[in-house]
Amino acid sequence: MKTYKVAVMGLGMGGDWAKAAVDLPDTELCMIYDPAYGRYSRIDTAYYDSRNIPLAQTEEDIYNSDADIVVVASPDHLHAEQSVKALLAGKHVACEKPLAPTLDDCRKIIAAVKQSGKKFMTGQVCRYAPCFKLMKQLIEDGRIGEIVALEGSYAHDYLEAPGWDDWRKRKDIGRYGFIGGGCHALDLLRYLAGNPSEVCCYMNQKFLKDWSKPDTGVAIAKFPNDVIARIFVSTGIKAPYTMGTVVYGTKGTLRYTNEKFVEIAEESVYTTAKELSFAKIPCVGVAHHIKFELEAFVDHLKNGTDFPSDVFEGSGTVAFAEAAIKSAETGMPCKVDYNF
């Protein structure tokens, strides 16, 4: 049985990938890299030092290593360059979400995937969360009939999370929270309902006034089969973190509200009970289920199994976000560009 050697770049978000590589039976953590190692409190240096994990001194050490898989978990604006370099060095790549800040950057990664012939995963973690996999299965099983509309939200206060060297708030980087964090909600609705064709969005900036881009946005989008959706994104909201998601169908409704269950209200139950109410289906709630992601990617490499977040799916979510941002800037609805 082959053991896949995994190297991880960026140990903030990448810390969970590194630990997953240690824990899974078919992977081995062979090298780590982060220029902030020993200087950033989020990096668990004691964990790596106690296991004698080799620490790369430069990015090139990662590309020149014997790793089978390189995980790119650096800040968003570095994803495209690092992913391309890793692919062209002959590595399979798993890149954290969002895939890149722009669709043009995504196209560079797609070109490198095609040129290298290597496998690529976008770390859209919600597609691997048991609660959302359950919602998708219930939809596919016809439990709520035909989808009519969806509501999705990503609400997370970033005030105390500007990242190493304040990269999330810096004007020279210009990170949009609507894609950087909002990609969770945008991608989840694509996972549940398909590719949106058009989006209209409004944004404002009342929470994080010294950050470079708007912190809050509301979008309305058209999905296949005349499905419509509302998406709320805020990276400054003064409320607990939420990934609240609702799917309205012709025969019922699904709801997830950050608990350890999915709720379902079904017309068939109402017909019998004469009272339409939500039933709770226990499941594992939303979190950074990185181990599930890496496990699925390795299974794909070993056995050719499907996984739901390849380079094209990652690019589709960036395209959705880019159209929403353009709509907010122009005040006009925008078509989503799937010309990859």
C-alpha positions as CSV (number, residue, x, y, z in Angstrom):
1,M,0.0,0.0,0.0
2,K,1.5,3.3,-1.1
3,T,2.0,6.0,1.5
4,Y,1.7,9.5,0.0
5,K,4.2,12.1,1.2
6,V,2.6,15.4,2.0
7,A,4.3,18.8,2.2
8,V,2.4,21.8,3.5
9,M,2.9,25.5,2.7
10,G,1.3,27.9,5.1
11,L,0.8,26.7,8.6
12,G,-2.1,28.9,9.7
13,M,-4.9,27.4,7.7
14,G,-2.5,24.6,6.7
15,G,-2.0,23.4,10.3
16,D,-5.1,21.2,10.0
17,W,-3.8,19.7,6.7
18,A,-0.5,19.0,8.3
19,K,-2.0,17.2,11.3
20,A,-4.4,15.3,9.0
21,A,-1.3,14.1,7.0
22,V,0.1,12.8,10.3
23,D,-3.1,11.1,11.4
24,L,-4.3,9.4,8.2
25,P,-2.9,5.9,7.6
26,D,-2.0,6.5,3.9
27,T,-0.2,9.8,4.3
28,E,3.1,11.0,5.8
29,L,3.9,14.6,6.6
30,C,7.3,15.0,5.0
31,M,8.0,18.8,5.1
32,I,6.4,22.1,6.2
33,Y,7.1,25.7,5.2
34,D,5.9,29.0,6.6
35,P,8.1,32.2,6.7
36,A,6.3,33.1,9.9
37,Y,7.4,29.9,11.7
38,G,8.3,30.7,15.3
39,R,6.8,34.2,15.0
40,Y,3.1,33.6,14.5
41,S,1.1,32.3,17.5
42,R,-1.3,30.4,15.3
43,I,1.5,28.0,14.2
44,D,1.8,25.1,16.6
45,T,5.6,24.9,16.5
46,A,5.7,22.5,19.5
47,Y,3.7,19.9,17.5
48,Y,6.1,19.9,14.5
49,D,9.3,20.2,16.6
50,S,8.3,17.3,18.8
51,R,7.8,15.1,15.7
52,N,11.0,16.3,14.0
53,I,9.1,17.4,10.9
54,P,11.6,18.8,8.4
55,L,11.2,22.6,8.1
56,A,11.8,24.0,4.6
57,Q,13.9,27.2,4.6
58,T,12.5,28.4,1.2
59,E,9.5,27.6,-1.1
60,E,11.9,25.9,-3.5
61,D,12.7,23.3,-0.8
62,I,9.1,22.2,-1.1
63,Y,9.1,22.0,-4.9
64,N,12.4,20.1,-4.8
65,S,11.3,17.7,-2.1
66,D,10.1,14.1,-2.6
67,A,6.5,15.0,-1.7
68,D,3.7,13.4,-3.7
69,I,1.2,16.1,-2.6
70,V,1.8,19.7,-1.9
71,V,-0.8,21.5,0.1
72,V,-1.0,25.3,-0.6
73,A,-2.5,26.9,2.4
74,S,-0.8,30.3,2.2
75,P,-2.6,33.6,2.0
76,D,-5.1,33.8,-0.9
77,H,-3.0,36.0,-3.2
78,L,-0.2,33.4,-3.2
79,H,-2.3,30.5,-4.2
80,A,-2.0,30.8,-8.0
81,E,1.8,31.2,-8.1
82,Q,2.5,28.5,-5.6
83,S,0.0,26.0,-7.1
84,V,1.5,26.5,-10.6
85,K,5.0,26.0,-9.3
86,A,4.1,22.9,-7.4
87,L,2.2,21.4,-10.3
88,L,5.1,22.0,-12.7
89,A,7.5,20.5,-10.2
90,G,5.5,17.2,-10.6
91,K,3.4,17.4,-7.5
92,H,-0.3,16.7,-7.0
93,V,-1.8,19.8,-5.3
94,A,-4.5,20.5,-2.8
95,C,-5.1,24.3,-2.5
96,E,-7.1,26.0,0.1
97,K,-10.2,28.0,-0.7
98,P,-10.7,30.4,-2.3
99,L,-8.8,28.9,-5.2
100,A,-7.5,32.4,-6.1
101,P,-8.6,36.0,-5.8
102,T,-9.4,36.3,-9.6
103,L,-10.6,34.2,-12.4
104,D,-7.5,35.0,-14.4
105,D,-5.4,33.5,-11.6
106,C,-7.6,30.4,-11.7
107,R,-7.0,30.0,-15.5
108,K,-3.3,30.0,-14.8
109,I,-3.8,27.1,-12.4
110,I,-6.0,25.2,-14.9
111,A,-3.4,25.6,-17.6
112,A,-0.7,24.2,-15.2
113,V,-3.0,21.2,-14.3
114,K,-3.4,20.4,-17.9
115,Q,0.3,20.8,-18.7
116,S,1.5,18.8,-15.7
117,G,-1.1,16.0,-15.9
118,K,-1.2,16.1,-12.1
119,K,-4.3,16.0,-9.9
120,F,-5.7,19.0,-8.2
121,M,-8.1,19.6,-5.3
122,T,-9.7,22.9,-4.2
123,G,-10.2,22.9,-0.5
124,Q,-13.9,23.8,-0.5
125,V,-14.4,22.2,2.9
126,C,-18.2,22.6,3.1
127,R,-18.6,19.9,0.4
128,Y,-17.0,17.5,2.8
129,A,-18.9,18.5,5.9
130,P,-21.4,15.7,7.0
131,C,-24.2,18.2,7.5
132,F,-24.1,19.6,4.0
133,K,-23.5,16.2,2.4
134,L,-26.6,15.1,4.2
135,M,-28.6,18.0,2.8
136,K,-27.4,17.2,-0.7
137,Q,-28.4,13.6,-0.3
138,L,-31.8,14.5,0.9
139,I,-32.3,16.8,-2.1
140,E,-31.1,14.1,-4.5
141,D,-33.4,11.6,-2.9
142,G,-36.4,13.8,-3.6
143,R,-37.3,14.4,0.0
144,I,-38.2,18.1,-0.5
145,G,-39.2,17.9,-4.2
146,E,-37.9,20.4,-6.7
147,I,-35.7,23.2,-5.4
148,V,-37.5,26.5,-5.5
149,A,-35.1,28.8,-3.6
150,L,-32.1,28.8,-1.3
151,E,-30.7,31.1,1.4
152,G,-27.0,31.0,2.4
153,S,-24.9,33.0,4.8
154,Y,-21.3,33.3,5.9
155,A,-21.1,35.6,9.0
156,H,-17.8,35.8,10.8
157,D,-16.1,38.6,12.7
158,Y,-12.6,39.1,11.3
159,L,-11.7,42.1,13.5
160,E,-9.2,40.0,15.5
161,A,-8.2,37.9,12.5
162,P,-6.2,40.1,10.1
163,G,-3.8,37.3,9.4
164,W,0.0,37.3,9.6
165,D,1.4,40.7,8.7
166,D,-2.2,41.9,8.5
167,W,-2.5,40.5,5.0
168,R,-6.3,40.3,5.0
169,K,-6.7,44.0,5.6
170,R,-3.8,45.5,3.6
171,K,-4.7,47.8,0.8
172,D,-1.8,46.6,-1.4
173,I,-3.4,43.1,-1.4
174,G,-7.0,44.2,-1.6
175,R,-8.7,41.1,-0.3
176,Y,-12.4,40.9,-0.7
177,G,-14.1,39.3,2.2
178,F,-17.0,38.4,-0.1
179,I,-14.7,35.9,-1.8
180,G,-12.1,35.2,0.9
181,G,-14.7,34.1,3.4
182,G,-17.9,34.2,1.4
183,C,-16.6,31.5,-0.9
184,H,-17.9,29.1,1.7
185,A,-21.5,30.1,1.2
186,L,-21.2,30.7,-2.6
187,D,-19.6,27.3,-3.1
188,L,-22.1,25.5,-0.9
189,L,-25.1,26.9,-2.9
190,R,-23.3,25.8,-6.1
191,Y,-22.8,22.3,-4.6
192,L,-26.5,22.1,-3.7
193,A,-28.1,23.8,-6.7
194,G,-25.7,24.0,-9.6
195,N,-24.0,26.9,-11.4
196,P,-25.7,30.3,-11.1
197,S,-26.0,32.2,-14.4
198,E,-26.4,35.8,-13.1
199,V,-26.0,37.7,-9.8
200,C,-26.9,41.1,-8.4
201,C,-25.1,42.3,-5.4
202,Y,-24.8,45.2,-3.0
203,M,-22.0,45.8,-0.5
204,N,-21.1,48.2,2.2
205,Q,-18.3,48.8,4.8
206,K,-19.5,49.7,8.2
207,F,-17.7,47.2,10.5
208,L,-14.0,47.1,9.3
209,K,-13.6,50.7,8.1
210,D,-9.8,50.6,8.0
211,W,-9.7,47.4,5.9
212,S,-9.2,47.6,2.1
213,K,-12.6,46.3,0.9
214,P,-16.2,46.1,1.8
215,D,-17.0,43.8,4.7
216,T,-20.7,43.1,4.1
217,G,-22.7,42.1,1.1
218,V,-26.0,40.7,0.0
219,A,-26.4,38.9,-3.4
220,I,-29.4,37.6,-5.3
221,A,-28.6,35.0,-7.9
222,K,-30.3,32.9,-10.6
223,F,-29.6,29.2,-10.6
224,P,-30.6,26.5,-13.1
225,N,-34.3,25.5,-13.5
226,D,-35.5,29.0,-12.4
227,V,-34.1,28.5,-8.9
228,I,-33.3,31.7,-7.0
229,A,-31.1,32.4,-4.0
230,R,-30.1,35.0,-1.5
231,I,-26.5,35.0,-0.1
232,F,-25.5,37.1,2.9
233,V,-21.8,37.6,3.6
234,S,-20.2,39.6,6.4
235,T,-16.6,39.5,7.8
236,G,-17.3,42.1,10.5
237,I,-20.7,41.1,11.9
238,K,-21.0,41.2,15.7
239,A,-22.6,37.9,16.2
240,P,-21.5,34.2,16.5
241,Y,-20.0,32.6,13.5
242,T,-22.7,31.1,11.2
243,M,-23.0,29.1,8.0
244,G,-26.8,29.1,8.1
245,T,-28.3,27.5,5.0
246,V,-32.0,26.9,3.9
247,V,-33.3,25.0,0.9
248,Y,-36.9,25.5,0.0
249,G,-38.5,22.8,-2.1
250,T,-41.9,22.1,-3.6
251,K,-42.5,19.3,-1.1
252,G,-40.5,20.5,1.9
253,T,-37.7,22.6,3.4
254,L,-34.2,21.8,4.7
255,R,-32.5,24.0,7.2
256,Y,-29.0,24.0,8.9
257,T,-28.3,26.5,11.7
258,N,-24.9,25.7,13.0
259,E,-26.2,22.9,15.2
260,K,-25.4,19.1,15.2
261,F,-28.4,18.4,13.1
262,V,-30.1,19.2,9.8
263,E,-33.8,20.0,10.0
264,I,-36.4,18.9,7.5
265,A,-40.1,19.8,7.1
266,E,-41.9,17.5,4.6
267,E,-45.2,17.8,3.0
268,S,-45.8,14.1,3.3
269,V,-45.5,14.3,7.0
270,Y,-47.9,17.3,7.1
271,T,-50.5,15.3,5.2
272,T,-50.5,12.7,7.9
273,A,-49.9,14.7,11.0
274,K,-51.8,17.9,9.9
275,E,-49.0,19.9,11.4
276,L,-46.0,21.0,9.4
277,S,-42.9,21.2,11.6
278,F,-39.2,20.5,11.4
279,A,-37.7,17.2,12.4
280,K,-34.1,17.0,13.4
281,I,-31.6,14.6,11.8
282,P,-28.5,14.3,13.9
283,C,-25.2,14.7,12.1
284,V,-21.7,16.2,12.4
285,G,-21.9,20.0,12.1
286,V,-19.9,22.4,10.0
287,A,-16.2,22.8,10.8
288,H,-12.9,22.6,9.0
289,H,-13.1,18.9,8.3
290,I,-9.7,18.9,6.6
291,K,-9.1,15.2,7.4
292,F,-12.2,14.3,5.2
293,E,-10.8,16.4,2.4
294,L,-7.3,14.9,2.4
295,E,-8.7,11.4,2.8
296,A,-11.0,12.0,-0.3
297,F,-8.0,13.3,-2.3
298,V,-5.8,10.4,-1.4
299,D,-8.6,7.9,-2.3
300,H,-8.9,9.6,-5.7
301,L,-5.1,9.3,-6.2
302,K,-5.2,5.6,-5.2
303,N,-8.4,4.4,-6.6
304,G,-9.7,7.0,-9.1
305,T,-12.8,7.8,-7.0
306,D,-14.6,11.0,-7.6
307,F,-14.3,14.0,-5.3
308,P,-16.4,17.1,-5.5
309,S,-14.0,20.0,-5.6
310,D,-11.5,19.8,-8.5
311,V,-9.8,22.8,-10.1
312,F,-12.9,23.6,-12.2
313,E,-15.3,23.6,-9.3
314,G,-12.9,25.9,-7.4
315,S,-12.8,28.2,-10.4
316,G,-16.6,28.2,-10.7
317,T,-16.9,29.6,-7.2
318,V,-14.3,32.3,-7.9
319,A,-16.3,33.2,-11.1
320,F,-19.5,33.5,-9.0
321,A,-17.8,35.8,-6.5
322,E,-16.1,37.8,-9.2
323,A,-19.5,38.5,-10.8
324,A,-21.0,39.5,-7.5
325,I,-18.1,41.9,-6.8
326,K,-18.5,43.4,-10.3
327,S,-22.2,43.8,-9.8
328,A,-21.6,45.7,-6.5
329,E,-19.1,47.9,-8.2
330,T,-21.2,48.7,-11.2
331,G,-24.7,48.6,-9.7
332,M,-25.8,46.3,-12.4
333,P,-26.6,42.5,-12.6
334,C,-23.7,40.5,-13.9
335,K,-23.5,37.2,-15.8
336,V,-21.2,34.6,-14.3
337,D,-18.2,33.8,-16.6
338,Y,-17.5,30.1,-16.9
339,N,-15.1,30.5,-19.7
340,F,-12.1,28.7,-18.1
